[in-house]
């Protein structure tokens, strides 16, 4: 038997209650909402029409042998993000009478997946949208994909001679690579390469600003920033380029004040400083023409619209307005032509377009079952039974006596401690210890059931629901699919994608498949601050319980690792179909066990052969039957072909 269940749901619960509870009505706008069935609804084109039931979509994809965990990428959202970014700058340019224009680039490091980058290049063609590369490999991607002669290829990162020469020669292919000088020693390499080839690249300089940023990436700016030229370095670079007759190729100034800028005031200060540096470079004789404001355009992960680490206190339009207005204010008084504005907004473009959906394998919780009474029970067990009886006799509802229940809980904790002490000293058997623990948690559940509607809850009992929290075992690897939650405590919206018309009556967190105590999701969006537990539903036997992690399209797909050899998940690209419904544009199969073994330089065929030989030896010794050996080898061969996740 069990005590009164404190997890009985509220019959008046609605999907609107769930949307408010999980913050969906704040961070989800305009792409995610709910429908009357209690499912998450995806509007890939925002408020321009068209929607998909996420649960139905997942079920139909599963019928195509795309098992969970599954990464669903909505290319329409990617295109919509581009439209909104350009629309915001176009509106600001018109509002402030800015004589220049906007031309953005996408930083490839944000998501290097081929279909993602290809989609961005194709969708951004009408705006001459370009790419930013931070390595040789990324430069190769950018050069091969961007064939628009007006689109920019911003070349950042460390650069050796070959990198620079590649950029110079690529201009003859009709590309526009801009080699951004980020270290003083790159100046000499650019000069030497230009002389050897007899041509120069389009040159940019990255400035170290004194403006201090906020949040996790605040240290990425200032005098000790990893990249950029100090003001003295800027001046010496101009003179070195002038002496080499390359000053006429200096066309761009770049700065970056960190990812996920949460406070618009920081951006305004940086823009003022950068704008003045741009003006001074022009006065020194550089033709200039482009001002690259870098990345940092933030995402409101928790929907609070504040300057917290997981939010922003500005909108996309606020951002564009401040960039346009501040640069104009810097250039206009000096009669300087207003530059073409460039931004490298990766997070703000890519975060919304993918959803990671995973299933729950099971849940573990403290045992609240009341054990049957036996003869000769230890005194501590009898005391716990009496305490439970007292709690059960206490009035239920808003008039529940909180102080009386607090005293009862104190007694239960004391009796449990006495039982543990007796067990350690050998005076209590294991079955008797189990009874003591079960009765303790039964007391906790009974207390919670009486405090659900109470208006006066003692402080010590407010955390009791957390004590009863469950661990939900998730079919995924945090280190593969959500590394930032572990590495930098990034907060992502996480919620069930169905049963939203039912009240979630349990608190829990998620443990992943890895053999690592850090493999868990235990920080969730709360009311203005994070919380360690999430409201979840009881699991129903034989029914899937599906969870979605949202706004993870930036960095998570490319920074994950093979911890415990869990590989990439299945991924699918979805687009709304012209006549309604959807079409599957691309399917990217996740790593198999064979794939991850090869990545670690193991030979799957050799592993199989070793095990085949071992099975033959076991057959000869009479320890393994031939049929069982065949079955074992069949399992091993099938496992090599299958995904690394549970099926």
Order of alpha helices (4+ residues) and beta strands (2+ residues): alpha-alpha-beta-beta-beta-alpha-beta-alpha-beta-alpha-beta-alpha-beta-alpha-beta-alpha-beta-alpha-beta-alpha-beta-alpha-beta-alpha-beta-alpha-alpha-alpha-alpha-alpha-beta-alpha-alpha-beta-beta-beta-beta-beta-beta-beta-alpha-beta-beta-alpha-alpha-alpha
